[in-house]
């Protein structure tokens, strides 16, 4: 009798296991980096002067097909050698949302999501999927461009909690994908609150992007973001509102099987009531060329102007590099980041630096 019971229990677990493995898929990313300043006058928080290794990231991505039409997507991340007992690194989930598919042309999502702006934001943690070592600062990280309280405001938030509609269309035989997202406002620039839980005003962030595969080799796209956020003083009292609006254009062109060109431009306005109003912009250019089947040379040129009203405050990033696929989905990247700026830039003040960077990126 005992043997029969054990056999029945084993069969039950096998059936349950088969049912869950049919519903769940798992993949992820691993990334470790090395950085060292090799030249220049600038010394500060934005570079590494001591030849350091960074246990950058481990991401585990789960997709659960709860029903035929409902998918749950979760991205767990452990960053910079996470060790919570000594308050080091970061642990969290990059996104966790539910998606209901009405059709391929119309889907609805709800939860925490990456914001769909430009080329990089939705894939910036998936380092094996991008050619360069890191996404360009001039279009993605304004806090690497200026330390002014308002100028360092991101051109768009990285994440948001809310709802989104998205889908794939075919317009005049041109494949088009779109997404429109409504999220709580970004609270990074106000009091320490949690925008993934509660907003602090009635305005909501609106983000939208559309991409079109004009040919098999050419994709173009456009992005939009707008929000009105509260500003606070040192006592956490509201002192007014900040209106942030950004627009972007992007292009990915496979000129030949080996030669690819990528470009992105972002501009926008920031209006702080009774304080200041200005336009800022940034762009990046990235040609890359396979000199061998697994060896890809690239050159990043990117520039940002954090405030069009101020002269000589732009920042330029240049990074020649190489991306070598040493095994299936295993990439070794090496580049030299060169940063220069105008004399009025609030971070670099006209100083420059060069930094040797390397990364091992693995997708699984």
C-alpha positions as CSV (number, residue, x, y, z in Angstrom):
1,X,0.0,0.0,0.0
2,X,2.9,2.3,0.9
3,X,4.5,1.7,-2.5
4,X,1.2,2.5,-4.3
5,X,0.8,5.8,-2.3
6,X,4.4,6.9,-3.1
7,X,3.8,6.0,-6.8
8,X,0.6,8.0,-6.9
9,X,2.3,11.0,-5.2
10,X,5.2,10.9,-7.6
11,X,2.9,10.8,-10.5
12,X,1.0,13.8,-9.1
13,X,4.2,15.9,-8.8
14,X,5.2,14.9,-12.3
15,X,1.9,16.0,-13.7
16,X,2.1,19.3,-11.7
17,X,5.7,19.8,-12.9
18,X,4.7,19.2,-16.5
19,X,1.8,21.7,-16.2
20,X,4.0,24.4,-14.8
21,X,6.9,23.9,-17.1
22,X,4.5,24.4,-20.0
23,X,3.4,27.7,-18.6
24,X,6.7,29.2,-17.4
25,X,9.8,30.3,-19.4
26,X,12.9,31.7,-17.8
27,X,15.9,33.5,-19.2
28,X,18.2,36.2,-17.9
29,X,21.4,38.2,-18.2
30,X,24.7,38.4,-16.3
31,X,27.1,41.3,-16.6
32,X,30.4,42.1,-14.8
33,X,32.5,45.2,-15.6
34,X,35.9,46.8,-15.2
35,X,36.7,50.5,-15.3
36,X,39.9,52.5,-14.9
37,X,40.7,56.2,-15.6
38,X,43.7,56.3,-18.0
39,X,44.0,60.1,-18.8
40,X,42.5,63.5,-18.1
41,X,42.1,66.3,-15.6
42,X,38.7,65.5,-14.3
43,X,38.4,63.6,-11.0
44,X,35.0,62.9,-9.5
45,X,32.2,60.5,-8.7
46,X,31.4,59.7,-12.4
47,X,34.6,57.7,-13.0
48,X,36.8,55.0,-11.4
49,X,40.4,56.0,-10.7
50,X,41.4,52.7,-9.0
51,X,41.0,50.0,-11.7
52,X,37.8,48.5,-10.1
53,X,35.7,45.5,-11.0
54,X,31.9,45.8,-10.7
55,X,29.6,42.9,-10.1
56,X,27.2,44.9,-12.2
57,X,24.1,42.7,-12.6
58,X,22.3,39.4,-12.5
59,X,18.8,39.5,-14.0
60,X,16.3,36.6,-14.0
61,X,13.3,37.1,-16.3
62,X,10.2,34.9,-15.8
63,X,7.3,34.8,-18.2
64,X,4.2,33.0,-16.9
65,X,1.5,32.1,-19.4
66,X,-1.3,32.1,-16.8
67,X,-4.0,31.5,-19.5
68,X,-4.2,31.5,-23.2
69,X,-4.6,35.3,-23.2
70,X,-2.9,36.4,-19.9
71,X,0.8,36.6,-19.5
72,X,2.7,37.7,-16.3
73,X,6.2,39.1,-16.9
74,X,8.7,39.6,-14.1
75,X,12.3,40.8,-14.1
76,X,14.2,40.3,-10.9
77,X,17.6,42.1,-10.6
78,X,20.6,41.9,-8.3
79,X,22.9,44.9,-8.9
80,X,26.5,45.7,-7.8
81,X,27.1,42.7,-5.6
82,X,23.8,42.9,-3.7
83,X,24.2,42.1,0.0
84,X,21.3,43.4,2.0
85,X,22.6,42.6,5.5
86,X,25.4,45.2,5.0
87,X,23.3,47.5,2.8
88,X,25.4,47.0,-0.3
89,X,24.1,46.9,-3.9
90,X,20.5,46.8,-5.0
91,X,17.8,44.2,-5.1
92,X,14.5,44.7,-6.9
93,X,12.4,43.9,-9.9
94,X,12.9,46.0,-13.0
95,X,9.3,45.2,-14.1
96,X,6.3,43.1,-13.0
97,X,3.2,43.4,-15.1
98,X,0.2,41.5,-16.4
99,X,-0.6,41.5,-20.1
100,X,-3.9,40.6,-21.7
101,X,-3.9,39.9,-25.4
102,X,-7.1,40.8,-27.3
103,X,-5.2,40.3,-30.6
104,X,-1.7,40.9,-31.9
105,X,-2.9,44.4,-32.8
106,X,-4.2,45.2,-29.3
107,X,-2.8,44.2,-25.9
108,X,-3.2,45.8,-22.5
109,X,-0.6,45.8,-19.6
110,X,-0.9,46.8,-16.0
111,X,1.8,47.0,-13.3
112,X,5.4,48.3,-13.1
113,X,7.0,48.6,-16.6
114,X,10.0,50.0,-18.3
115,X,9.0,53.2,-20.1
116,X,9.0,52.8,-23.9
117,X,11.2,55.7,-24.9
118,X,13.9,55.6,-27.6
119,X,16.2,52.7,-28.5
120,X,17.7,51.7,-25.1
121,X,15.5,52.1,-22.1
122,X,13.5,48.9,-22.4
123,X,16.6,46.9,-23.0
124,X,19.2,48.8,-20.9
125,X,19.5,45.9,-18.4
126,X,19.8,43.3,-21.2
127,X,23.5,44.1,-21.8
128,X,24.1,41.1,-24.2
129,X,21.5,42.5,-26.5
130,X,23.2,45.9,-27.1
131,X,26.4,46.4,-29.1
132,X,28.0,49.0,-26.9
133,X,29.2,48.5,-23.4
134,X,26.7,50.9,-21.8
135,X,23.8,53.0,-23.2
136,X,24.8,56.5,-24.2
137,X,24.7,59.0,-21.3
138,X,23.7,62.1,-23.4
139,X,20.4,60.6,-24.3
140,X,19.7,58.3,-21.3
141,X,21.4,59.7,-18.1
142,X,21.2,63.5,-17.7
143,X,22.8,63.2,-14.2
144,X,26.0,62.3,-16.1
145,X,25.7,65.6,-18.0
146,X,24.8,68.2,-15.3
147,X,24.6,68.5,-11.6
148,X,22.2,71.4,-11.6
149,X,19.0,70.5,-9.7
150,X,16.8,70.9,-12.7
151,X,19.1,70.2,-15.6
152,X,19.9,66.7,-14.3
153,X,16.2,65.7,-14.5
154,X,15.9,62.7,-16.8
155,X,14.5,63.3,-20.3
156,X,12.1,60.5,-19.4
157,X,11.7,58.2,-16.3
158,X,13.2,54.8,-16.4
159,X,10.2,53.0,-15.0
160,X,6.6,53.6,-14.2
161,X,3.6,52.0,-12.6
162,X,0.3,52.2,-14.5
163,X,-1.3,50.8,-17.6
164,X,-0.3,50.5,-21.3
165,X,-1.8,49.6,-24.6
166,X,0.4,48.2,-27.3
167,X,0.3,46.1,-30.5
168,X,1.6,45.3,-33.9
169,X,0.0,46.7,-37.1
170,X,0.6,46.5,-40.8
171,X,0.1,49.8,-42.5
172,X,0.5,49.8,-46.3
173,X,2.6,46.6,-46.0
174,X,4.9,48.3,-43.4
175,X,5.1,46.5,-40.0
176,X,4.5,49.0,-37.2
177,X,4.6,48.5,-33.5
178,X,3.2,51.0,-31.0
179,X,2.8,51.5,-27.2
180,X,1.1,54.2,-25.1
181,X,1.7,54.2,-21.4
182,X,0.0,56.1,-18.5
183,X,1.9,56.1,-15.3
184,X,2.2,57.7,-11.9
185,X,4.5,60.8,-11.9
186,X,8.2,60.4,-11.3
187,X,8.9,61.3,-7.6
188,X,12.7,61.1,-7.9
189,X,13.0,64.9,-7.8
190,X,10.7,65.6,-4.8
191,X,10.2,64.1,-1.4
192,X,11.2,60.5,-0.8
193,X,8.0,58.8,-1.8
194,X,7.2,55.7,-3.8
195,X,5.7,56.4,-7.2
196,X,5.2,52.7,-7.7
197,X,2.6,52.9,-4.9
198,X,1.1,56.4,-4.9
199,X,1.3,59.6,-6.9
200,X,1.6,63.0,-5.3
201,X,-0.7,64.9,-7.7
202,X,-3.5,64.3,-10.2
203,X,-1.2,64.6,-13.3
204,X,0.0,61.4,-14.9
205,X,3.0,60.7,-17.0
206,X,2.2,59.9,-20.7
207,X,4.8,58.0,-22.7
208,X,4.3,56.8,-26.3
209,X,6.5,55.3,-29.0
210,X,5.9,54.1,-32.5
211,X,8.4,52.1,-34.7
212,X,8.1,51.2,-38.4
213,X,10.2,48.7,-40.3
214,X,10.3,50.7,-43.5
215,X,12.3,48.0,-45.2
216,X,13.9,44.7,-44.0
217,X,17.0,46.7,-43.3
218,X,15.7,50.1,-42.0
219,X,13.7,50.8,-38.8
220,X,12.6,54.3,-37.8
221,X,10.8,55.4,-34.7
222,X,9.5,58.3,-32.6
223,X,8.9,58.8,-28.9
224,X,7.0,61.2,-26.6
225,X,6.9,61.9,-22.9
226,X,5.0,64.5,-20.8
227,X,4.4,65.0,-17.1
228,X,3.8,67.7,-14.5
229,X,5.6,67.0,-11.2
230,X,5.5,68.6,-7.8
231,X,8.6,70.3,-6.4
232,X,9.4,70.4,-2.7
233,X,11.6,72.4,-0.4
234,X,13.8,71.0,2.4
235,X,10.8,70.7,4.7
236,X,8.9,68.6,2.1
237,X,6.5,71.4,1.4
238,X,5.4,71.8,-2.2
239,X,6.8,74.9,-3.8
240,X,5.3,74.5,-7.3
241,X,5.2,72.3,-10.3
242,X,7.7,71.2,-12.9
243,X,6.5,70.6,-16.4
244,X,8.7,68.1,-18.4
245,X,8.2,67.3,-22.0
246,X,10.4,65.3,-24.3
247,X,10.4,64.1,-27.9
248,X,12.7,61.6,-29.6
249,X,13.5,60.2,-33.0
250,X,15.5,57.0,-33.7
251,X,16.9,55.0,-36.6
252,X,18.5,51.6,-37.0
253,X,19.9,50.8,-40.4
254,X,21.5,47.6,-41.5
255,X,23.4,49.0,-44.5
256,X,25.0,45.7,-45.3
257,X,25.1,42.3,-43.5
258,X,28.2,43.5,-41.7
259,X,27.6,47.3,-41.4
260,X,25.0,48.8,-39.1
261,X,24.2,52.4,-38.3
262,X,22.2,53.5,-35.3
263,X,21.1,57.1,-34.4
264,X,18.9,58.7,-31.8
265,X,17.9,62.3,-31.1
266,X,16.1,63.6,-28.0
267,X,15.0,67.1,-27.2
268,X,12.5,68.6,-24.8
269,X,11.6,71.5,-22.4
270,X,11.6,71.8,-18.6
271,X,9.5,74.5,-17.1
272,X,9.7,75.1,-13.4
273,X,7.0,77.6,-12.4
274,X,8.4,80.9,-11.1
275,X,12.0,79.5,-11.2
276,X,13.3,78.7,-14.7
277,X,12.4,77.4,-18.2
278,X,14.7,75.9,-20.8
279,X,15.2,73.5,-23.6
280,X,17.7,70.6,-23.6
281,X,18.8,68.0,-26.1
282,X,21.0,65.1,-26.8
283,X,21.9,62.7,-29.6
284,X,24.0,59.6,-30.3
285,X,25.5,58.1,-33.4
286,X,26.7,54.5,-33.5
287,X,28.2,52.9,-36.6
288,X,29.4,49.3,-36.2
289,X,31.1,46.8,-38.5
290,X,31.8,43.1,-38.3
291,X,35.4,42.5,-39.3
292,X,34.9,38.8,-38.5
293,X,31.8,36.6,-37.9
294,X,32.1,37.2,-34.2
295,X,34.1,40.5,-33.9
296,X,32.1,43.7,-34.1
297,X,33.9,47.1,-34.1
298,X,32.0,50.2,-33.1
299,X,32.4,53.9,-32.5
300,X,30.0,55.8,-30.3
301,X,29.7,59.6,-30.7
302,X,27.2,61.3,-28.4
303,X,26.5,64.9,-27.3
304,X,24.2,66.6,-24.9
305,X,23.3,70.2,-24.2
306,X,21.6,70.3,-20.8
307,X,20.4,73.9,-21.1
308,X,20.2,75.7,-24.5
309,X,20.1,79.1,-22.6
310,X,23.7,78.5,-21.3
311,X,26.7,78.8,-23.5
312,X,29.6,76.3,-23.4
313,X,27.9,73.7,-21.2
314,X,27.6,70.8,-23.6
315,X,29.2,67.4,-23.0
316,X,30.6,65.1,-25.7
317,X,31.2,61.3,-25.3
318,X,33.3,59.3,-27.7
319,X,34.0,55.6,-27.3
320,X,35.7,53.4,-29.9
321,X,35.3,49.8,-28.9
322,X,35.0,46.1,-29.9
323,X,32.4,43.5,-29.1
324,X,33.5,39.9,-29.4
325,X,31.1,36.9,-29.1
326,X,33.4,34.4,-27.6
327,X,30.7,31.7,-27.2
328,X,26.9,31.5,-27.9
329,X,25.4,34.6,-26.2
330,X,28.6,35.3,-24.4
331,X,30.1,38.7,-25.2
332,X,33.4,40.4,-24.2
333,X,33.3,44.1,-24.7
334,X,36.2,46.6,-24.5
335,X,36.2,50.4,-25.2
336,X,37.8,53.7,-24.2
337,X,35.3,56.3,-23.1
338,X,36.5,59.9,-23.8
339,X,34.5,62.7,-22.2
340,X,35.0,66.4,-22.9
341,X,32.8,69.5,-22.0
342,X,32.4,73.2,-22.3
343,X,33.9,75.4,-19.6
344,X,30.5,76.3,-18.1
345,X,29.4,72.7,-17.6
346,X,28.4,72.2,-14.0
347,X,30.1,68.8,-13.6
348,X,33.3,68.8,-15.7
349,X,33.9,72.6,-16.0
350,X,35.9,72.1,-19.2
351,X,38.0,69.3,-17.9
352,X,38.2,66.0,-19.8
353,X,39.0,62.3,-19.0
354,X,39.5,59.0,-20.7
355,X,38.4,55.7,-19.1
356,X,39.2,52.1,-20.1
357,X,36.1,49.9,-19.8
358,X,35.5,46.2,-20.2
359,X,32.5,43.9,-19.7
360,X,31.6,40.3,-19.8
361,X,27.9,40.0,-20.8
362,X,26.1,36.7,-20.9
363,X,22.6,36.0,-22.0
364,X,20.8,32.7,-21.1
